[in-house]
Amino acid sequence: MQFLRRRLSFSQRRRQRPEGQNGTGVNEQGQGEPEKEKSIIIHFLGIFTEYLFVILPLIAIIVFSGFPNDLSDLFSTAELSFAASILFGQTIVKIASGFSIHSRVEAWEPVALIIALLIVIGLVPSVIVLAIILSQGQQASIFLQRSQAGLFILASLLFIILGSYSAQLNYEGQFDKAREIVAKETEPEVAV
């Protein structure tokens, strides 16, 4: 408990705004809060690090196949669909965990809509394209090659954008939960 109290005390001091802040995250000169911007950058870097580990096998395939002159060899295999499926799944997990931990989420409907859209527009099509490419072998059509490349690009963008936002929500939610624990511990007990 002492650790939580010290951490909460440090975080509260760090979050205090200097004079001139209007509570909106922007001061009178129109500049954003540096702490908030720094936090968003930190979460973006964390998500990008995870992204690098997802695409590492693709980089290894490109390197060990002798840097193919024609990238159609990479597009005709199922690796991009496989990576897109992983990225869509990880995005869904990050959104669900970020919103479930964050205490200020008032309505579950927008979260359910985002998750449903990710499943319907992203995860299911990438798994279907993966299955078709695996069943056809090296004779994948141009449409399937372009589809898996498009799904991979979409999955990459959504993973980085929504993953960074969810990491921010996760961080804020953990801070709120620590504050609740400390508040409960410091409340005086009332005798009945």
Secondary structure by P-SEA (a helix, b strand, c coil): caaaaaaaaaaaaaaccccccccccccccccccaaaaaaaaaaaaaaaaaaaaaaaaaaaaaaaaccccccccccccaaaaaaaaaaaaaaaaaaaaaaaaccccccaaaaaaaaaaaaaacaaaaaaaaaaaaaacccccaaaaaaaaaaaaaaaaaaaaaaaaaaaaaaaaaaaaaaaaaaaaacccccc
